[in-house]
Amino acid sequence: MSTTNAAQAAREELGAKFAGELVGPEDPGYEQARAVYNAMIDRRPALIARCAGTADVAETISFARRHDLLLAVRGGGHNGGGLGVCDDGVVLDLSLMQAVEVDPGARTVRVGGGCTWNQVDAATHEAGLATPSGIVGTTGVGGLTLGGGIGHLSRKHGLTIDNLIEADVVLADGTQARASAEENPELFWALRGGGGNFGVVSSFSFRAHPVSTVIAGPTLWPLEQTPEVMRFYREFLPAAPRELSGFFATMTVPPADLFPAELHLRKVCGVVWCYTGPEDAAAELFAPVQALGTPLLHGVAPMPFPALQGLFDGLYVPGLQWYWRADFVRELPDAAIEQHTAFAEKLPTLHSTMHLYPIDGAVHDIGAADTPFSYRDCNWAEVIVGIDPDHANAGVIRDWTVDYWDATHPYSAGGAYVNFMMDEGHERVRATYGENYDRLAAAKGTYDPANVFRVNQNIEPSAGA
Ligand SMILES: Cc1cc2nc3c(=O)[nH]c(=O)nc-3n(C[C@H](O)[C@H](O)[C@H](O)COP(=O)(O)OP(=O)(O)OC[C@H]3O[C@@H](n4cnc5c(N)ncnc54)[C@H](O)[C@@H]3O)c2cc1C
């Protein structure tokens, strides 16, 4: 079927029963509808089906299966490898499904499968609550949650999946299922880290925690002090109370009002902190940080939690080129720190960066086999990203990222966080799930034996499941 025919066929077959929008290559909104966050990804689907509800989701899955078309599911469209879009197939776009409903008494929030985190943060904040998520508000709830979910609140309240209470799912055969500890527990287990392999989640229900004003912001040091700062950080944070989180970064200071003009475009290392404990304890907690080396900036101050969540949204706008590599890290030996320092000196562009996100504290309270997220004994999720607006620099950012990863991977735990990976092959996916892979493959055999949901970090269904 040609790409034009697919859109035409969808209109004829789905017609009036489809409540959302169908967009084909001939339609005026097509270019915008096919674009994803990472501008390095340039794919042309035959049909984009913007679903208005679960009936549309089931119809779209059925249409793709009937015509043997590849099916990509799009939540927030942020995925680094562009897993929310495909060439020639159908994109099932959830962006119309954005209801957010907070229950302040029960401290829970129900979230539509196409929401972004800034929508959730805004709603929960009104009730003085927050659910652990990522560090950029425009990221989709769907992809981030299904891969794990690492952010500022993880040391205190765990990963996003550790706060998932239930999920409503449209399965590959078009039927609907609720997944929770009580209902379809194996599906519930698989969804908490196994990505989009098992179905389309139309709504998530999360626990939320009393988090309102946080004491947060960056401390920055001259790049030359990277070894000293990293050696301090690797001891300081794991010993700090769980109310404190801080991700380490090497970066170029953006020319933004947030930073003093004399620091603009200077390469630095730093930590972006988030403290949810009592304000009067903060000065003592941060005293050793401020005494370390010669900080260029200690911009830590009380702010509403959503302000922290949106701090980087203006820098990391949609439409930049991104090249990703990642690893899980147990320790930060001096030899690894040497490599981090060397590659920080070679940061190729303004936006390029390396982050170490802490995943100790409450993340370690859950067993390695309790969810598919198997690296529960690691202390950091490392991500190296070459980023630039200009496609002409695609090779430069890719080479820096890959060389950096090659140099630091030997000091890693083996696998990487699925949500920080691009298309890196099946062995890498296996390494990431480790001993949980076979159980995931069996669940895939039960819920999606034909591998309809394969535009993802794919779990191959095990034979005979
Ligand atoms: C700027 C930026 C910052 C980030 N920061 C963090 C961070 O702090 N912490 C963190 O953990 N991750 C972070 N990430 C990574 C992020 O978790 C992944 O990119 C994730 O895949 C994004 O989800 P999405 O829904 O936006 O993506 P999409 O591209 O829409 O989808 C990604 C994958 O999830 C599947 N999917 C999405 N929604 C659903 C659904 N409702 N049902 C079934 N399958 C679905 C898709 O099929 C696809 O395979 C960041 C990414 C970016 C670009």
The ligand as a Gaussian input file, in Angstrom:
#p B3LYP/6-31G(d) Opt

LIG

0 1
 C       15.371000      16.782000      26.873000
 C       15.165000      15.436000      27.458000
 C       15.305000      15.245000      28.824000
 C       15.105000      13.993000      29.382000
 N       15.258000      13.849000      30.733000
 C       14.968000      12.658000      31.313000
 C       15.027000      12.502000      32.718000
 O       15.354000      13.421000      33.453000
 N       14.706000      11.306000      33.247000
 C       14.327000      10.246000      32.475000
 O       14.022000       9.189000      33.028000
 N       14.309000      10.355000      31.122000
 C       14.608000      11.526000      30.538000
 N       14.581000      11.664000      29.177000
 C       14.391000      10.462000      28.359000
 C       12.920000      10.143000      28.174000
 O       12.483000       9.388000      29.271000
 C       12.725000       9.336000      26.890000
 O       13.120000      10.117000      25.803000
 C       11.288000       8.869000      26.718000
 O       11.256000       7.883000      25.718000
 C       10.384000      10.013000      26.341000
 O        9.049000       9.635000      26.377000
 P        8.039000      10.280000      25.319000
 O        6.690000       9.740000      25.622000
 O        8.231000      11.739000      25.266000
 O        8.644000       9.668000      23.985000
 P        8.041000       9.071000      22.626000
 O        9.105000       9.338000      21.615000
 O        6.685000       9.546000      22.352000
 O        7.958000       7.519000      22.954000
 C        9.066000       6.785000      23.391000
 C        8.739000       5.306000      23.484000
 O        7.707000       5.096000      24.465000
 C        6.561000       4.504000      23.887000
 N        5.377000       5.150000      24.451000
 C        5.219000       6.473000      24.741000
 N        4.031000       6.690000      25.319000
 C        3.418000       5.483000      25.382000
 C        2.165000       5.024000      25.880000
 N        1.294000       5.864000      26.459000
 N        1.869000       3.699000      25.790000
 C        2.739000       2.826000      25.232000
 N        3.941000       3.196000      24.750000
 C        4.272000       4.495000      24.826000
 C        6.711000       4.743000      22.397000
 O        6.096000       3.754000      21.645000
 C        8.204000       4.715000      22.191000
 O        8.667000       3.393000      22.051000
 C       14.773000      12.897000      28.565000
 C       14.636000      13.080000      27.190000
 C       14.838000      14.323000      26.633000
 C       14.736000      14.502000      25.162000

